[in-house]
Amino acid sequence: MEQIKRFCLTLDLREDPDLVREYIHWHARENIWPEIPAGIKAAGILNMEIYRLETRLFMIIEASPAFDFDRDMERLASFPRQQEWEAFVSRFQKSQPGSKSSEKWKLMDQIFAL
């Protein structure tokens, strides 16, 4: 039986407390655009969590064994509402304007496992 794939990524927010609060607001279950979680699931992601420490974000993605990170993240980026979302949230993030999620969020290397 194949294992679920896990990907860990990081991204930094701009160092502005008001922008951080607003970023958190737009990621609350009741405020996120409904097309965003639907698109994430349609791309083959089973679970996604984002954690924050000050302006540093940490994302965990869990996906099926068939999930190909590059291919399926590119597919996710092609969804119309996802493109609009990326443009919307870019003002909160330390990233280049017009960057896709896969360009902003950096994959992390695992250095320890128990």
Backbone torsions as a table, in degrees:
resi	resn	phi	psi	omega
1	MET	NA	129.4	-178.6
2	GLU	-77.9	147.2	-179.4
3	GLN	-83.8	152.3	171.7
4	ILE	-65.5	138.7	177.5
5	LYS	-83.8	141.4	177.7
6	ARG	-126.3	135.1	178.4
7	PHE	-126.4	135.6	178.0
8	CYS	-118.0	131.5	-175.6
9	LEU	-133.7	160.6	178.2
10	THR	-136.6	155.8	179.4
11	LEU	-158.1	148.2	177.3
12	ASP	-108.2	140.3	173.4
13	LEU	-89.3	162.3	175.1
14	ARG	-66.3	148.8	-177.0
15	GLU	-85.4	69.9	179.8
16	ASP	-140.8	110.3	-175.8
17	PRO	-55.2	-35.5	179.1
18	ASP	-66.6	-42.3	178.2
19	LEU	-66.3	-38.6	178.1
20	VAL	-62.0	-46.4	178.7
21	ARG	-60.0	-42.4	-179.6
22	GLU	-67.2	-39.5	177.3
23	TYR	-59.0	-45.3	177.7
24	ILE	-61.3	-43.5	178.6
25	HIS	-54.6	-48.4	-175.7
26	TRP	-72.7	-12.4	177.3
27	HIS	-98.7	-2.4	175.5
28	ALA	-67.6	144.7	-176.8
29	ARG	-50.0	-39.1	-176.8
30	GLU	-81.0	-10.4	-176.4
31	ASN	-113.0	-20.1	-177.2
32	ILE	-67.2	142.9	178.5
33	TRP	-61.9	129.6	-174.3
34	PRO	-60.1	-26.3	-179.8
35	GLU	-69.2	-21.1	-176.6
36	ILE	-71.4	-55.4	176.5
37	PRO	-62.4	-33.5	178.2
38	ALA	-64.5	-42.0	178.8
39	GLY	-67.1	-39.0	177.9
40	ILE	-59.2	-46.1	178.8
41	LYS	-66.5	-40.1	-179.9
42	ALA	-64.2	-27.0	179.0
43	ALA	-78.8	-5.9	177.5
44	GLY	101.7	9.4	178.3
45	ILE	-86.3	127.7	-178.4
46	LEU	-85.2	-36.8	-178.8
47	ASN	-152.4	143.8	176.6
48	MET	-141.7	132.2	176.6
49	GLU	-131.0	144.1	175.6
50	ILE	-124.9	131.9	177.3
51	TYR	-117.9	156.4	-177.2
52	ARG	-134.4	139.4	167.3
53	LEU	-130.7	105.6	-175.3
54	GLU	56.1	-109.7	-179.5
55	THR	-105.5	3.4	179.7
56	ARG	-94.1	127.0	176.5
57	LEU	-106.6	148.4	178.0
58	PHE	-133.2	123.3	-178.1
59	MET	-114.7	137.1	173.0
60	ILE	-115.4	124.9	175.7
61	ILE	-113.3	130.7	172.7
62	GLU	-116.9	132.3	-174.9
63	ALA	-141.4	164.1	179.7
64	SER	-68.4	162.9	177.9
65	PRO	-58.5	-26.0	-179.4
66	ALA	-78.6	-11.3	-177.3
67	PHE	-66.7	127.9	173.9
68	ASP	-110.4	115.0	-171.5
69	PHE	-53.8	-54.0	-176.7
70	ASP	-63.2	-48.8	-177.3
71	ARG	-63.7	-48.2	-173.0
72	ASP	-78.5	-28.0	173.7
73	MET	-71.6	-33.7	175.2
74	GLU	-65.6	-39.7	177.1
75	ARG	-63.0	-45.0	177.7
76	LEU	-58.1	-43.8	-179.3
77	ALA	-63.5	-21.0	-178.0
78	SER	-82.8	-13.1	-179.7
79	PHE	-68.8	130.9	-174.0
80	PRO	-54.1	-46.6	-177.2
81	ARG	-70.7	-29.3	176.9
82	GLN	-64.6	-40.5	178.2
83	GLN	-61.8	-42.1	178.9
84	GLU	-65.2	-41.1	178.8
85	TRP	-61.7	-45.7	-179.6
86	GLU	-60.8	-40.5	176.9
87	ALA	-64.8	-40.3	-179.0
88	PHE	-65.1	-48.1	-175.5
89	VAL	-80.3	-11.6	-177.6
90	SER	-62.5	-26.7	-179.6
91	ARG	-68.8	-18.1	178.4
92	PHE	-89.8	-20.0	-168.4
93	GLN	-104.0	149.3	172.1
94	LYS	-80.7	90.1	-177.0
95	SER	-157.6	167.0	177.5
96	GLN	-78.4	136.6	176.0
97	PRO	-55.7	139.6	178.9
98	GLY	84.9	1.5	180.0
99	SER	-71.7	142.9	173.1
100	LYS	-77.8	160.6	178.4
101	SER	-53.5	-42.6	-177.7
102	SER	-68.4	-15.9	175.9
103	GLU	-90.6	-28.3	-178.6
104	LYS	-84.0	-47.7	179.8
105	TRP	-80.8	125.5	-177.2
106	LYS	-101.6	127.5	176.7
107	LEU	-63.1	138.4	179.1
108	MET	-102.9	150.1	175.6
109	ASP	-93.6	134.3	176.2
110	GLN	-74.8	130.2	178.7
111	ILE	-116.3	-6.8	178.4
112	PHE	-154.9	142.0	173.1
113	ALA	-147.0	138.4	179.2
114	LEU	-101.7	NA	NA
